[in-house]
Amino acid sequence: MGQTTLSVRMDEEVKRLFDAYCAQMGLNASAAVNIFAKAVIRERRIPFEITVDPIEAALDEADREAAADPRRLTHEEVFSKARARIRGI
Protein backbone atom coordinates (compact mmCIF):
# COMPACT_ATOMS: atom_id res chain seq x y z
CA MET A 1 0.00 0.00 0.00
CA GLY A 2 1.37 3.44 -0.92
CA GLN A 3 2.16 6.13 1.60
CA THR A 4 0.83 9.68 1.74
CA THR A 5 1.41 12.72 3.93
CA LEU A 6 -1.05 14.28 6.37
CA SER A 7 -0.24 17.80 7.50
CA VAL A 8 -1.82 18.95 10.78
CA ARG A 9 -1.61 22.38 12.40
CA MET A 10 -1.47 22.52 16.19
CA ASP A 11 -0.21 24.65 19.01
CA GLU A 12 3.57 24.35 19.50
CA GLU A 13 3.21 23.39 23.17
CA VAL A 14 0.65 20.68 22.33
CA LYS A 15 3.04 19.26 19.73
CA ARG A 16 5.98 19.34 22.14
CA LEU A 17 3.99 17.52 24.84
CA PHE A 18 2.54 15.04 22.31
CA ASP A 19 6.00 14.23 20.95
CA ALA A 20 7.35 13.77 24.48
CA TYR A 21 4.50 11.44 25.43
CA CYS A 22 4.86 9.43 22.23
CA ALA A 23 8.60 9.05 22.91
CA GLN A 24 7.83 7.70 26.39
CA MET A 25 5.60 5.10 24.73
CA GLY A 26 8.32 4.18 22.22
CA LEU A 27 6.45 5.84 19.33
CA ASN A 28 6.80 8.89 17.19
CA ALA A 29 3.92 11.24 16.38
CA SER A 30 3.40 9.68 12.95
CA ALA A 31 2.97 6.19 14.42
CA ALA A 32 0.56 7.52 17.08
CA VAL A 33 -1.60 9.28 14.47
CA ASN A 34 -1.63 6.10 12.36
CA ILE A 35 -2.79 4.09 15.38
CA PHE A 36 -5.55 6.66 15.96
CA ALA A 37 -6.65 6.60 12.28
CA LYS A 38 -6.78 2.80 12.24
CA ALA A 39 -8.84 2.76 15.46
CA VAL A 40 -11.33 5.23 13.91
CA ILE A 41 -11.67 3.04 10.82
CA ARG A 42 -11.93 -0.20 12.81
CA GLU A 43 -14.43 1.12 15.39
CA ARG A 44 -16.23 3.47 12.99
CA ARG A 45 -16.17 6.20 15.65
CA ILE A 46 -13.75 8.49 17.45
CA PRO A 47 -12.29 6.09 20.04
CA PHE A 48 -12.79 8.45 22.96
CA GLU A 49 -15.50 10.77 24.22
CA ILE A 50 -15.44 14.38 23.00
CA THR A 51 -17.29 16.73 25.30
CA VAL A 52 -18.03 20.42 25.51
CA ASP A 53 -16.95 22.47 28.49
CA PRO A 54 -20.31 23.26 30.17
CA ILE A 55 -19.17 26.72 31.24
CA GLU A 56 -18.11 27.66 27.72
CA ALA A 57 -21.34 26.21 26.32
CA ALA A 58 -23.44 28.22 28.78
CA LEU A 59 -21.58 31.43 27.93
CA ASP A 60 -21.96 30.77 24.19
CA GLU A 61 -25.71 30.16 24.57
CA ALA A 62 -26.12 33.33 26.66
CA ASP A 63 -24.19 35.29 24.01
CA ARG A 64 -26.46 33.92 21.26
CA GLU A 65 -29.56 34.90 23.22
CA ALA A 66 -28.16 38.36 23.90
CA ALA A 67 -27.43 38.87 20.20
CA ALA A 68 -31.02 37.89 19.34
CA ASP A 69 -32.55 40.18 21.99
CA PRO A 70 -33.56 43.49 20.36
CA ARG A 71 -32.99 45.45 23.57
CA ARG A 72 -29.34 44.28 23.79
CA LEU A 73 -28.50 42.78 27.16
CA THR A 74 -25.71 44.15 29.32
CA HIS A 75 -22.66 42.01 30.01
CA GLU A 76 -23.93 41.44 33.56
CA GLU A 77 -27.26 40.15 32.21
CA VAL A 78 -25.44 37.80 29.82
CA PHE A 79 -23.24 36.43 32.62
CA SER A 80 -26.27 36.11 34.89
CA LYS A 81 -28.00 33.94 32.25
CA ALA A 82 -24.83 31.88 31.84
CA ARG A 83 -24.50 31.40 35.62
CA ALA A 84 -28.13 30.23 35.81
CA ARG A 85 -27.49 27.69 33.05
CA ILE A 86 -24.33 26.42 34.73
CA ARG A 87 -26.17 25.95 38.03
CA GLY A 88 -28.81 23.93 36.16
CA ILE A 89 -26.26 21.52 34.69
Steps between C-alpha positions, in 0.01 A plus 500: 500500500637844408579769752367855514558804719254656744581852613342615828521843662514514879626713782878470549464404867244229416739358240794508741301318770355252247846419364635454853215267595536299180874462568423365848277240334772408249313666211535805286212735419448344157457151647259633766284676239497182289384299802224757558390494132487120496294496822251747345466281191474176699250632758320735260506773766742729680646260759450736792229732626506861378315735730426869521608705798164579668614846607606594148177355360290701746686821415462434126125439538459817709693696235273363225190598696640846568573551130141402414347729765399831337557696821865383522584350837779637716805286569373443855167371365682265261720363780197468727327283236817294459533452878137383519564246224816373668316453830236298313755259353 
